[in-house]
Amino acid sequence: MQRAVVLPAAGIGISGPDSTTTRTFVIRNLGKSGNLTGTISFALPSSSFTISQSALDIPPRGSMTEMVTFTPGTATTINAATLVISSNDQRNPMFNVTLSGRGLTGRLVAPASFVIRALTGGPMLIANLNIRNAGRGLLTITWPTLTASPTSPYSVTGGTNVDIQPGATLTIPIGFTATTKGRAPTAPLLISVSGLSTPIGGRTVTLRGIGD
């Protein structure tokens, strides 16, 4: 029987079929007489792995298939646990199987700068800044509220701990009022990332307004 089982990677924090992965391994009774009996348990409690069966009762020359399900935790991308198979096998009364699986994070994709053009002296123009999750795990972001002023003529409604599923795009409306022709003062908009997602700390988008 194998001593290590590596589970396929799965996305952290998501729901649906891609949130868990499974793998099986076989336990065999190689004896010619007498059932192989015992228990299967975790050496330490694990929230990332579950097993389909916790009891052994295998006839001579028979086998049992154990299924392991992996759901990645939110504290680390590397998950591990140890299964302990205790049985009436006199040679190997205790047999350890190491389980491991990798959690996949979200990945923020945002432009380095965002240009907005508006008619000078006209009403506030609203443009959409698109934020995308290019990772396979959940992406959670936060951004601040910006209030327009002569030195920073941008208006943004802040968001706190907003979730973006893998492959999805979030739109953040950016308001810009052009009071003079040409380039307006720029302003930074920090898109912060929570948890294990990348890039660590998030990304700053420079808002650049132009009056036409």
C-alpha angles and dihedrals in degrees: 000000000000119000097208133043120191114201121211113259120266136193118265118239098358130123132223132046095323093059094079138033132196139207133178136215131187128237114200134195105217093180123113095220138022129036121273104235134177145094139287117214143151118265087220128012111275129196094184099058134047131179131216098222133029101181132070124213109148123164121227113293088005132121142209128210117221119199120207121199120202124204110173119234123234099233100066140009091227115072126183140166139166126233117207116207109199116188147150090263102129093205097046109020090162124034123179125211118192116217123199137172138167125231117218119220135211119261123212118223115188133147120259089231137014121209122206123185120197138170111266111249091009130118123288112288119217118212127179121239110202120215117189135195106220093172132088096239133065116288117209118190140179129196132180132248114254121201118203118249136161090266095042110027096185130109122202131166108221126234129206125207095342113178124223118189120223111286093010129123128219122204120216113193112225119196121207129183116196110211096167136025119263130020119356124207112284125236133199120235111194115208102200121204123216129209123357098332122120147284091041109236093015130249136291116228114201111220112217119188125193125193115215 
